[in-house]
Amino acid sequence: PSATFRQDHDVHPVRMVPRPPLRTPFVDPTFGSTITRITDPSMSEEDASSRPLGLRHEYARYPALNADNTKVAVSVMGGAHRGSFEVREVTTGKLLTRIAPAGDPEISWHPTDANRFFYRFANEVRVFSLTTGQSATLMSFPQYQYISTRDEGRPSDDWRYYAFIGYRDSAFSSADLVVADLVDKRIL
């Protein structure tokens, strides 16, 4: 069956509803869509200095779900592992891996391989394999102390090209706009 979508430009007030139970589908009263909450602060460990605030998708530009929609990449807010990123099973919430990056990793799932994701680590582009549990450096940029897209980029869909800002110093005062060919391992 085909889905029906609203096509108007009207303002639709969002009604206040209590937080639904974890992994229990509910119907959104405003649009009639079925939604299932898959994360909860209780999924994170607490520590003496920080209570868990939740797990969230980092940013809309990055795909939250992997190629077969079975895994999700989330940012850890508060708690013992605050600042790290986790990969969890969508249906059970089971923790599959956790990475503690040097800065924002800008995680992007592989477009067809449901067990690999691309991320940044300081001045490197890395790929993590959930199959092996290992990370491999795809390409490093020693001429830069840090690389980033400032949350506005990701690799090309085929993972061949990656455009980023390369910072030459820790003060972020000297930067280049860089396009790298990750297959041929060269800066274009």
C-alpha positions, 0 to 999 in steps of 0.5 A, a space after each residue: 500500500 502507498 503511504 499518504 503524506 500531508 501536502 499542506 503548509 498549515 501549522 499543526 500543533 503538536 500535542 503533549 503526550 507522555 514519553 512512550 515506553 521503550 520499543 513499544 510502537 505508538 501512533 503520533 496524535 498529530 500526524 497519525 504516524 507510527 513511531 517507536 522509541 529505540 533509546 532511553 537514558 537507562 541504556 547508559 551507565 551512570 557515574 558519580 559526576 554525571 547522570 545519563 541524559 540519553 542517546 541521540 542521533 548526532 546530526 541529520 546529515 549523517 545516516 543514523 541507520 546502517 544499510 539494512 536498518 538493523 543498527 543505529 549510531 548514537 552519541 552518548 549524552 551524560 553518564 559514564 561514557 559521555 562524549 563517546 559514540 555507540 552502535 546498537 541493534 535497533 530492535 533490542 538496543 544491544 550495545 555492539 561497539 563504542 568508540 571514543 573519538 578525538 573530536 566529533 567523528 562524523 560517522 557515516 554508514 557504508 551505503 551497502 555494507 551494513 557492518 561498516 562505518 566511516 569516521 574521522 579521528 583527529 587527522 585520519 579517516 577510519 573505517 570500523 568493521 562490526 564483523 571484526 570489531 577493528 578499526 582501520 585507517 583508510 587515509 591519514 593527513 599528517 600535514 594537518 593536526 585536525 580534519 573536519 567538515 564542521 558537521 556539514 559533510 560526509 564521504 561521497 556515496 561510493 566512499 571514494 571522495 571526501 571533502 573537509 577542512 584541514 587545520 594546520 595548527 591547534 589554534 585552528 587559525 590556518 586551514 585548507 579546504 581539501 578534497 581527497 581521493 580515498 581510493 587512490 590515496 591522494 589529495 586532489 
